[in-house]
Amino acid sequence: MHIRSVLCSLFVLASIATVSAQAGEIRVYALGHDKATLAINRAKPKLFRPGQSPAPGLRLIAATSRYALMDVNGSKVRLSLGEKANFRASQ
């Protein structure tokens, strides 16, 4: 019986680690006409243009000087300068 509870605990921990590894964060650092500087998972910010995919599960749809319109796991999300959103990396 003790072995079974240890195995169940290990399975739960492995599941939590897998979910955590798939989660991500996107933050808007700069905006301009048809471009956005984004940081994924607190990495160095990079410039992206509409149509580009900064990470699995993310795609920049449009960018203006006021917001970035992102496809985040199939949902449209509008982010302003300094805002962040969480996403789940698609496999």
Secondary structure, DSSP 8 states (H G I E B T S, - for coil): -HHHHHHHHHHHHHHHHHHHHHEEEEEEEEEETTEEEEEETT---EEE-TT--SSTTEEEEEE-SS-EEEEETTEEEEE-TT-EEEEE---
